[in-house]
């Protein structure tokens, strides 16, 4: 059997990261919508510049930043959508019917199941029948 080569040292394994700092979701949640949208525009412009640099044969250190910028864009979009959903939940809190995407997912079968109130409902005839002819109780001797 062929011998395995030992893994390279940690310093050699890491890719050279760009100067692009990783955005923290907690910090993003503290910002306002307009601020986040502005940052999203900036990140997308930066991503476009990096892609142009990739095509024109830019420095490898620049190209490694594409991944970071894409992830930062995803983080900003995630926080924006979370904020939108939170606002919608607040707006529809007292409504009888909520938008479908705000309802509980569960499963299709569970969503179609009768509610406990619906299960216990009886027709007038059944109700009278149950009152006049209750289930008999038997005590068996052993």
N, C-alpha and C positions, 0 to 999 in steps of 0.2 A: 504494500500500500504506500502511496505517495505521502510524504510528510507535509504537513500544513505549515505555511509560513506564518510566523507570529504577526499579530496586527501591528500596523505602524503606530508610532507614538501619537498621543492626542493632538499635539501641535500640528503634525503633518496631515492628520485626518480632516481637520477643520478647513472649510472653504474660507477664503478671505472675504469677510463681510464688508459691505459698503458702509459709508458713514450714516446711512439711513437708520434712525433709531426705530426700535419696535414700539408701536403705539400701544398703550395699555388701555384695555376696555373700561376699567374703572375711571380713568381720567377722561375718556371719551364720553362716558355717561353723564359726567358733570357739566359738559358743554351744552350749549343751546343748538337747536336745529340749524339755524343759519350758519353758525360757526362750523358745524360738521359738514354742511353742504359745501362751504368754501374750501375746507380742507380736502374734501373729495375731489373737487375740481383741480386743486393743486397737485394732488397725488396722481390724478389721471394725466395731467400735463407732464409730470415727471416721468411717468411710465412711458408716455409717447416718446419723450426725449431719449430714454434708455433704449427703446426699441429701434429708434433711428441709429443710435450709436452701435447697436448690435449689427445692423445691416451694413453700416459703413466701416465695420471692423474696429470698434472701440476697444479700450483697454479691458482686460478680463476683470479687473477690480470693479469696473463700472457695471459690467454685465451681471455680476453676482447680485447686484442690487435689485434686479428685476423681480426676483422672488420675494424679497422683503417688501417692495412697493405693492406688489399684487396682494400680498397678505394684509398689508395695512389698508388697502382699498376694501378688502373683504371685511376687515374689522369695523371700519367706519360704516359700511353698508349694513352690517349686522346690527350695530347700535342704533342706526337710524330706523331700521324696521322694528326693532324692539320698542323704541320710543313711540312710533306710530301705532303699534298694536296696543300699547299701554293707554294711549290717548283714546283709541277706539273703545277699549274695554270700559274706560271711565265714562265715555259718552253713552254707551249702550247698556250701562249697568242696570238701569231701572226698566228697560224695554222688555216686553213679553217675548219677542222674537229677536234673537241676536243674529248678526251676519254669520254665514256658515263657517267662515274661517276662524271665528272667535268661539264657536261652540266646542264642547268637549268632543274629542276625536272618538275615543272608545273603539268599538268594532261595529260593523254594519248591523249585525244581529242584535247587539246591545242597544243600538239606537232605535231599532224597530220594535223592541220588546215593550209590552204594556207596562205602564207605571203601576205601582202598588195600589193606587186609588182606582185605576181602571180595572185591575184584577178583582178587587173586592166589590165592585158594583154588581147589583142584582136587579133583575126586572121585578116589577110589582108582584107578578104572579109567583115568581120563585121565592120572593120574600114572604108572601102569605103562606106558601106551602111549607116553608121552613118553620114559620111560627106555629102553624097548626099541627104539623107532623114532625116534631123534633126527632133527632136521632135517639133511638132507645139505648139505654145503658143496661148492660147485662153484667152480672157478677157470676163468675164461674167458680164452682167448688172443685177442689182437687182432692 
